[in-house]
Amino acid sequence: MILTIGAVSALDVPEPIDALTDFVMRERPTAGELSARVEETAAAVARTSDEADRILYEAMTHFLAGFGELGLGNRRNADASFVRAARLAERAIALRETSEAQRVRADAYSQLLDLRGITYRMANAGTARRAAMRAVELDDANPFAHIAAAAFLASAPPIAGGSVAGARDHLARASSQTDSTYAGFLVAVWEARIAADQGRPQEAAEALARAHAIFPANWWLEAVSQEIGVGLPE
């Protein structure tokens, strides 16, 4: 499973981040197991010599911790992790703006938009959108920037800048730019959500089946399946 780092070369991340990503996407850890892996990753990336890269890797670590906490149902812990990820991404951007730092910032804010109430959404939706679009602007070849843009556009109402057509375009561009299994999973899940929202259950089922073939035990995949009313493969 590969992420992209705009500060370095495409699809180039330290092994600890890669391993933590794989862990939270493939496994359903206990709280203790997740905490141990996050601490191990944080200790490893703390040894990164370049300050901007180190802070970005720390932001990624906290974002992945938040994803894992959501899977455990720990919304308060997830919220705290996403806030930390956003702040770290902003520190990394202040040192050296990169596509991947803006992508992490966008994803962290998008998660907080889902976790918090309408007042927070009204105040911060623009920040999430600008970060996602800036990530694409900085590196149009970053598939995860396109996925972040698609996630925002697919989730937001038109009055807040949402666009299903725009989301589908970004997902297509992400698919064409990488063979990453992680990107493929994310694209398939968002394609399923969009298809279900537009009343195309068969297309949604096919997209969920593609995602299931990649990470069958992923908690988010199961949550999306229940949310859109489309079953997963047996």
N, C-alpha and C positions, 0 to 999 in steps of 0.2 A: 504494500500500500504506500503511495507516494503523495506527498504534499508538494506545493511549489513555494519557493522562496525568491521573491523578487530581488532581494539584496545580493543573491548569489546567482548561480546559473539555474535554468529551468529544471524543475524536478530534483533539486539538490537540497536535502535536509540532513541534519545530524541523525544518527541511528536511534538515539533515545526518543526523539520526537516521532520518528517512523514507528518504533516499537510501541509507544503509548497509543498512537493512533490505531494501530492494528489491534491492540488489546481492547480498547473501548468499543471498537466497531464489531469485533468478533465475539467477545465474551460478555457474560452477564455477571460481573464480579460482585462480591460482597462489598460493603462499605470499607471494611478493613483492607481488602485486597486492592481496591481502587486507591485508597489513601496511600498505601505502601508504594504502589507503582508511580503515583504522582510525585511523591517525595523523592523517589529514586531518579525520576526524570529531571526534576528540578535541580537536584544535586549535580547531575551530569551536565546539564546545559549551563549551569553557573560557572563552569570552567571555560566557556567560550571566551576567547580573548577580545574579539571585536565587540564594543559596547552595544552598538545598534543591533547587531545580530543576537547578542545575548539577551537583550530585553525583548526582542521579537520572539525568540524561542521560549522565554518565560511566558509571554502572552499566549503563545500556542499551548503551552502546558496547562495554563489555567483555563483556557477555552475547552480543552479536552477533558479536564477535570469537571467542568460544568456540564458537559454532555453526559459524562458518566453519572454525575449526581442526579441529573434529570431521569436517567434510566432507573435509578434507585428510588425515585419519588421524593428526593430531598430538594424541594424547590428553593428553600432558603439558602442552602449551601450552593446550589446551582447559580442562583442570583448573585451571590457574593463572588463566585468564581468568574462569572461573565463580566461583572463590574471590574474586577481585577484585570481580566484580559483586555478589556477596552482601554483602561488607563495605561497599561503597559504598552499596548499598541500605539497609543498616542505619544508616549515617551519615545518609542522607537522612531516614529514619524518625525518627531522634533529633531532627532539626531540625523536621520537619513530617511527621506520619504521613499518608500518602495511600494510596489503593487501588493505584495503579500502583507505588509504591515497594514495597509488600508483594508485589505480583504479581511484580516482578522478583526479589525475594528468594526467593519460592517457586520460581520457575522455575530460578534458579541452584542452589538446594539440590537440586531434583529432578534436575538434570543431574549433580550430584556424587553423588547416590545411585546413578545408573546407572554412573558411572565408577569408583567405589570399592567396596571389599569389604563384607562382611556386617557387620563391626564398625562401620564408619562408618554404614551404613544403620540399624542398631539404635539408634545414638546420635542420629541427625539426622532420621529420618523424621518425628518429631513436629514438628520445626521447620518442615519443608517443608509439612506439612499445616496447621499453625496459620497460617503466612503466607498460604497460598492461601485459607483460609477467612476470614481477616481481610480480605484484599483484597476478597472478595465482600461482606463485612459493611459495609465502608467505602463501597463503591459498587456496588450491585447492578446498575447499568446498564453496568458495565465488562465488555465481552465477554471481554477477555483475562484478567480475574480468574476468570471462569467456566471458561475453557479451562484455566487453571492448576489450578483445583480438579479439573476432569475428568481432567487428566493424572495428578495424584496418585492420585485415587480409582481410576482404571483400572489403574494400575501396581502399587499396593500390595496386599499380601494382606489378607484381612479382619482378621486379627489385628493388623495395623498401621493399621487404619482404612479399608482399601480398600472400594469399593462400586461395582460395575458399574452398578447402577441409578442411583446418585447421579451417576456420571460421565455417563451418558446424559442425565440431567436438566440438568446444567450445560451440556452441549453444545447441547441444544435451546434453552436460555435465551440462550446466546451467539449462536446463529444468528438468533434473533428480535430481537436488539438492535443489529445492525450489518449494513451491506452491505460491510464491509471485505473486500477480496480475501484479505488475509493471514489474517484470522479465518476466512474460509470455507475456506481451504486447511487450516489447523490442525484445524478441526472435522472436515473430511472425512477427514483422515488418522487422527484418533483414532476416528472412527466405523468406519473400515475395520479398525483393530486390534481394537476391541471385537467387531465382527461376526465376524472370523476366529477370535478366541478362543472365541466362543460357537458355532462350527460353522456359520456362515452365509456360505459363500464367495461366493455371488452378490451378497449385500448388500455384502460387503467389496469385491468387484470394482467395483461401482457407485460406492462411496465413493471408491476410489482413482482411478477415471476422473474424478470431479469434481475431485479434487485435481490430477490430471495436467493437466486443462484450464486450471488457473490457473498452475501453475509446473512445466512439463513437465521442466525440467532440474534440478530440485531434488534434491540428493544424498540428503536424508533420505527423500524419497518412494521413491527406488529402494531404499534400505536397508530400509524398512518392507515394501515389496513382497517382497523376498527373505526377510525375517524371517517373514512370515505365509504365504508360499507362494502368493501371489495375484499374477498377472501384471499388468503395466501395459498400457494400450492401445498398439497398434502405431503 
